[in-house]
Amino acid sequence: MPIDTQPPPPRRKVSIAIVGAGVAGLRAAEVLLNANNKENGDANVEYHVTVFEARSRIGGRVLTSDGIEGWTGVGKTVDLGPNWIHGTHENPLTPFLPLTTPPSVVFDPYVSGAGLLHIHAPRGPKILGKDVADGVFTQVMLAIVRAEEYSRRFGKKVDGRWSLRDYLWVAAEVKYGVSVPRDLGAEHGDGEWEKERVRVREFEKGFMVEEVNEGMVRKIIGGSGSEDCSRDIGTTMPTEEKAIFFMQMAEFWGAWVGEPLGEQSLRWLIMEEGMEGDQHFLASTYAPVLDLLSKPLLSGISEGKSTLHLNTQVTHIDLAANGQSSPQIAITTSLASPSTSSTNHTTTSIFSAALLCLPLGVLKHSHHTLFPPFPSPLSLPPRALSAINNLGYGRLEKVYLRFDRAWWPHDARAISFLEDGNIKEVSTTSNPTNIPPQTQMTVISLSSLPPPHAQPTLLFYLYGETSAALLRALDSLSSSTTSSSPETKMTAPPPDSPHFALLTAFFYPYIARLHHSLSLTHPSESQTQTPPPAPTQILHTTHTTSPFSGYGSYTYFPTHAEDSESDVHVLQTLGGIPEGSESGWPCLPLWLCGEHVSPRKGLGTVAGAWWSGGEKAGRVRQWFEGGQEQHARNR
């Protein structure tokens, strides 16, 4: 028989636009470029990936101080984006840590039972003993796990007005048998509210610590299980004071979601479920992880399989009217100024499909210009628009204060300032802008990081209206010597600037309180007569004023939301072949990516963005390799 020597037909080249070079966009590019290897994908399809990024760098909200041109620094490199690997047992990023160059170094500030959590309590500046510190933190975390289970069991039956704070107030009353004072407000006095309170009380009475299994404990605080469950606040402290400490410590939740505890929906707390495992702080920063995640895209550029356009903002998306049998996507872009959000040099390009890896906040603020109006097939469906508006977008900011030396104890890995009228009084008198003080402040000591990453720096987490008011006050102080822009989303004010003076004044009450409390417990390290040390350098993020970050940090689930689960599902299922009656953009090759449309356990996290990018890249492959494109042609 004659041998067929005909070469195989050329592969069809498919052009894919990825809008946003954050973690979701980088993961999507990796999946599509890997599919070009014939052993991984369809031998008849070849993907070319074009990535548009408004900033002058890749990484999106992942950024370190090394990425700032002209940055004099706070010493060693620090993260200006995420700091944490949440849930190490299930986190898809965990396997990457030993593969980075150099291998990533993690750090656990909340080592259970090690006495490393120092709580600065009310009624006088003092550091609580390690048993009290570990106890209050453990009991709060266990109560949050029970609240999560309550959310899982009762779901939409939960009164939408109830917050996580409301649940924890009842939990404190049940556990300690005292009435914890609070102002319920006018709307919280009706019969439905009382019914919910009764149900929470009965749930807490019947679901005590003994019923919390080891997996639930490990999911949030790590540790060994039952031993951690039994740890309480202490035996000598008055019961009422225990309950007050319990509620004050609970306010730390704001540093996790970017908004106060009272804004977190109890009904939809299950959407914050998270992954099992420890909560690890990346001592070596996210820089080596980002380098690893970006390698496929950069390799694709050198091979001619991908293109990266930095300083390029996507301003409009529409359906291409080019007469092709298959629907195509028209992407309009403008060159973005590195120091402002202004654009120019408009260009429109046509792609076979597109992935929008934009932050939720960008969709909230730009949907009216980004998408065409009705009756365009690519207009944003009303249900999708309501979902975007319903989801919360937190306002978490980070402020690094560097000192000449670490004058606080080395073992004080995590420091928590609790409610104290003195903080509010001193803040008001020392800060002429009257920025509302954050009376529960979570601080991580970078001097406790393992070498070579340790440095004499305190990291403060600000959230909600406090962070927003602080940034508004800083923005009002115009200064040509201050480096601040939508692209860098950070500011490193010179020590002689009014910005530096304002920040020093705002943080003075916390520094003074820490300094004075150490004079009581570590007299050799701090003297009452000496003034509190002043920071030598300050660095802070500006997510809530950055249009490229979407004027916020990441997704959370607010009170009064009717159906957050449905909201996320609607956005997850936009584009491609319809999966249900609520799906929009039916039979069109356009999808959303990001932490706000990830699988549930990844919502609001870097891992979620990574998951989402991979999942939606898989849908692109189904479109071109699985026959969905042909289905769209036949409609």
Disulfide bonds with the S-S distance in Angstrom:
none
